[in-house]
Amino acid sequence: QVQLVESGGGLVQAGGSLRLSCAASGRTFSWNSSMGWFRQAPGKEREFVATITWHSGSTYYADTVKGRFTISRDNAKDTVYLQMNSLKPEDTAVYYCNAVMSGINYWGKGTLVTVSS
Protein backbone atom coordinates (compact mmCIF):
# COMPACT_ATOMS: atom_id res chain seq x y z
CA GLN A 1 0.00 0.00 0.00
CA VAL A 2 1.23 3.47 -0.90
CA GLN A 3 0.65 6.49 1.30
CA LEU A 4 0.82 10.00 -0.14
CA VAL A 5 0.95 13.02 2.15
CA GLU A 6 0.61 16.50 0.69
CA SER A 7 1.67 19.75 2.31
CA GLY A 8 2.20 23.38 1.37
CA GLY A 9 -1.30 24.60 0.60
CA GLY A 10 -2.66 27.87 1.93
CA LEU A 11 -3.95 31.31 1.14
CA VAL A 12 -2.04 33.56 -1.25
CA GLN A 13 -2.79 36.73 -3.19
CA ALA A 14 -3.07 36.71 -6.95
CA GLY A 15 0.38 36.89 -8.51
CA GLY A 16 1.96 35.12 -5.57
CA SER A 17 3.64 31.73 -5.27
CA LEU A 18 3.27 28.51 -3.33
CA ARG A 19 5.14 25.22 -3.33
CA LEU A 20 3.32 21.98 -2.72
CA SER A 21 5.07 18.82 -1.58
CA CYS A 22 3.97 15.20 -1.68
CA ALA A 23 5.88 12.53 0.19
CA ALA A 24 5.31 8.90 -0.77
CA SER A 25 5.87 5.86 1.40
CA GLY A 26 5.02 2.18 1.49
CA ARG A 27 6.35 1.02 -1.87
CA THR A 28 9.43 1.40 -4.01
CA PHE A 29 9.10 3.32 -7.23
CA SER A 30 9.79 1.30 -10.35
CA TRP A 31 11.06 2.40 -13.73
CA ASN A 32 7.53 2.94 -15.07
CA SER A 33 6.15 4.87 -12.10
CA SER A 34 5.00 8.44 -12.21
CA MET A 35 3.76 11.05 -9.79
CA GLY A 36 1.70 14.11 -10.40
CA TRP A 37 -0.89 16.60 -9.31
CA PHE A 38 -4.57 17.00 -9.99
CA ARG A 39 -6.93 19.63 -8.67
CA GLN A 40 -10.61 20.04 -8.02
CA ALA A 41 -12.28 23.42 -7.76
CA PRO A 42 -15.66 23.83 -6.01
CA GLY A 43 -18.44 22.46 -8.19
CA LYS A 44 -16.05 21.18 -10.86
CA GLU A 45 -14.55 17.87 -11.93
CA ARG A 46 -11.07 16.87 -10.84
CA GLU A 47 -8.58 17.88 -13.52
CA PHE A 48 -5.01 17.06 -14.43
CA VAL A 49 -2.34 19.63 -13.55
CA ALA A 50 1.10 18.08 -14.05
CA THR A 51 2.97 14.80 -13.93
CA ILE A 52 6.57 13.60 -13.89
CA THR A 53 7.94 10.17 -14.75
CA TRP A 54 10.02 8.75 -11.94
CA HIS A 55 12.81 7.19 -14.00
CA SER A 56 13.51 9.79 -16.69
CA GLY A 57 12.01 12.88 -15.13
CA SER A 58 9.91 13.73 -18.17
CA THR A 59 7.25 16.31 -17.35
CA TYR A 60 3.81 17.08 -18.72
CA TYR A 61 1.54 20.01 -17.92
CA ALA A 62 -2.02 21.11 -18.46
CA ASP A 63 -2.19 24.07 -20.83
CA THR A 64 -3.77 26.18 -18.09
CA VAL A 65 -0.65 26.00 -15.92
CA LYS A 66 2.13 25.68 -18.49
CA GLY A 67 4.78 28.34 -17.97
CA ARG A 68 3.58 29.10 -14.43
CA PHE A 69 3.86 25.77 -12.59
CA THR A 70 6.90 23.50 -12.37
CA ILE A 71 6.84 19.89 -11.20
CA SER A 72 9.99 18.25 -9.88
CA ARG A 73 11.00 15.22 -7.83
CA ASP A 74 13.56 14.14 -5.29
CA ASN A 75 14.16 10.44 -5.84
CA ALA A 76 16.13 10.06 -2.62
CA LYS A 77 13.19 11.38 -0.60
CA ASP A 78 10.40 9.84 -2.72
CA THR A 79 8.91 13.31 -2.87
CA VAL A 80 7.39 15.34 -5.67
CA TYR A 81 7.00 19.11 -5.65
CA LEU A 82 4.79 21.57 -7.48
CA GLN A 83 6.14 25.11 -7.63
CA MET A 84 3.25 27.42 -8.48
CA ASN A 85 4.04 30.96 -9.60
CA SER A 86 1.89 33.79 -10.91
CA LEU A 87 -1.11 32.29 -9.20
CA LYS A 88 -4.58 33.31 -10.33
CA PRO A 89 -7.93 33.15 -8.52
CA GLU A 90 -8.96 30.39 -10.93
CA ASP A 91 -6.15 28.24 -9.53
CA THR A 92 -8.14 27.98 -6.30
CA ALA A 93 -8.81 24.30 -5.67
CA VAL A 94 -7.98 21.27 -3.58
CA TYR A 95 -4.77 19.86 -5.00
CA TYR A 96 -4.34 16.11 -4.92
CA CYS A 97 -1.12 14.18 -5.23
CA ASN A 98 -1.28 11.14 -7.52
CA ALA A 99 1.09 8.22 -7.98
CA VAL A 100 0.89 5.53 -10.61
CA MET A 101 2.75 2.32 -9.84
CA SER A 102 2.35 -0.85 -11.86
CA GLY A 103 -0.79 0.58 -13.36
CA ILE A 104 -2.45 1.31 -10.02
CA ASN A 105 -3.48 4.85 -9.08
CA TYR A 106 -2.89 6.12 -5.57
CA TRP A 107 -4.19 9.41 -4.18
CA GLY A 108 -3.40 11.72 -1.33
CA LYS A 109 -6.10 13.39 0.75
CA GLY A 110 -5.51 16.80 -0.83
CA THR A 111 -4.35 20.22 0.23
CA LEU A 112 -6.34 23.41 -0.25
CA VAL A 113 -4.93 26.30 -2.27
CA THR A 114 -6.86 29.55 -2.16
CA VAL A 115 -5.87 32.48 -4.36
CA SER A 116 -7.47 35.80 -3.48
CA SER A 117 -7.97 38.57 -6.04
Residue, then its C-alpha position, 0 to 999 in steps of 0.5 A: q500500500v502506498q501512502l501519499v501526504e501532501s503539504g504546502g497549501g494555503l492562502v495567497q494573493a493573486g500573482g503570488s507563489l506557493r510550493l506543494s510537496c507530496a511525500a510517498s511511502g510504502r512502496t518502491f518506485s519502479w522504472n515505469s512509475s510516475m507522480g503528479w498533481f490533480r486539482q478540483a475546484p468547487g463544483k467542478e470535476r477533478e482535472f489534471v495539472a502536471t505529472i513527472t515520470w520517476h525514471s527519466g524525469s519527463t514532465y507534462y503540464a495542463d495548458t492552463v498551468k504551463g509556464r507558471f507551474t513546475i513539477s519536480r522530484d527528489n528520488a532520494k526522498d520519494t517526494v514530488y513538488l509543485q512550484m506554483n508561480s503567478l497564481k490566479p484566482e482560478d487556480t483555487a482548488v484542492y490539489y491532490c497528489n497522484a502516484v501511478m505504480s504498476g498501473i495502479n493509481y494512488w491518491g493523497k487526501g488533498t491540500l487546499v490552495t486559495v488564491s485571493s484577487 
